[in-house]
Amino acid sequence: QVQLVESGGGLVQAGGSLRLSCVVSGSTLSTNVMGWYRQAPGKQRELVALITSGGGITDSDSVKGRFTISRDNAKNTVYLQMNSLKPEDTAVYYCYYRSISGSIRYWGQGTQVTVTS
């Protein structure tokens, strides 16, 4: 089993910044994909950004240039630095962990990010 614990959400004004962290523990894999999805009220969960254990990154066009994903493999931790936040970034942000093949997947409990105008 794998456990994901997120932190760093909160309330911020438009234009502000937040940094999310997610610590992964348990039976982790040497190669994996970690990242973030988000779900706004009344909307489907959507990809924010993913990063492989080798450092390859996939991110959504909606956050390019504003959000930066990174990871510390020694600490089994993934980060999401969010700058220039907009009200439309308001959502519950979920940490995500999977095997390279995608056959094993885990989700965190979610952390709320609220951006006020």
N, C-alpha and C positions, 0 to 999 in steps of 0.2 A: 504494500500500500504506500501511497504517496500523499503527503499533506502539504497544502499550500496556504500560507498565511499572509494576507495583504495588510498594508498600512499606508498611511499618507494621504488619504482622502480628506475632503473638507469643503469649506465654503470660501470662495474667493471672488473678488470683483473681476470684471472683464479686463483683460490685459495683464492680469496677474499670472503667477506661476504656482505650480504644485509639483511635488515629486512623489510618485508611488513606488513602493517596494513590495516585493513578494519573495518570501523565503520558502524554499522547497525542502522538505525533509522526508525521511523514510527510505524506501527501496528505490532510490533514484537510478537513472540510467546514465552510462558514461557519455553517450551521445543522445541528444534530445533537442526539442524545440520548446522555448519558453516565450511567453508574451502576454499580450493584453487584448481583451475584447471589451466592448461596452454595450450597454442596453439602456436606451432612453425610454421614458414612459410611453407606452403605446406603440413602440417600435421593436423591430427584431434586433437580436444581438448582432453586432457587427465587429469586424476585425479592426483593431487599432494598429497593432504592430507585433511582429514576431521576430525572434532572433534564435539562430541555431547555436549549438555548442561550439561550432567553428566560427561563429561571428557573422554569418549571413543574415541579412535583414530584409524583411518584407514589411511595408507599412502602407496605410491607407492614404489616398490622395488628399483626403480631408485634413490630415494632420501633418503632411509633409512640410518641412521648414519650421514647424512649431514644436512638435514632440520629438523626443529622442529616446530610443530604447537602448539599453545596455545591460550587461550582465557581468557578474563576478562568479566564475565557475568554482573558485575555491570556497565561496560562501553559499553556493547554490541559490543565488539571489538574482532576480531580474528587477530592473528599474525602468520607470517611465518618467522622464523629465518633461513636464508640460509647461510650455511658455506661451505667451500671447493668448491666453485662454479666452474663449468666446462663450456666450450663453448657450449656444448649440452644442457645446462640449459637455453640458450637464447630462449625467448618466451614472448608472452603477457600473463601475469598472471591475472586470473579472480577470484575475490571473489565470493563465492557461499553461498547461504542461503536457507534452505528448512525446511519444517515441518518434523517431524519424519516419517510420512507416505509417504512423497515425493509428496503429492498432491499439495503443494504450493512451488514454487521455484522462486528464484530471482538471478539475476547476476549483478555484478558490471560492470563498463565500461571498465575495464582492465588497467593494468599498465605494461609498457615495462621493461623487464630485459634483458640486453645485457652483455654477458660475452666474453671478448676478450682473445685470447691466447697469 
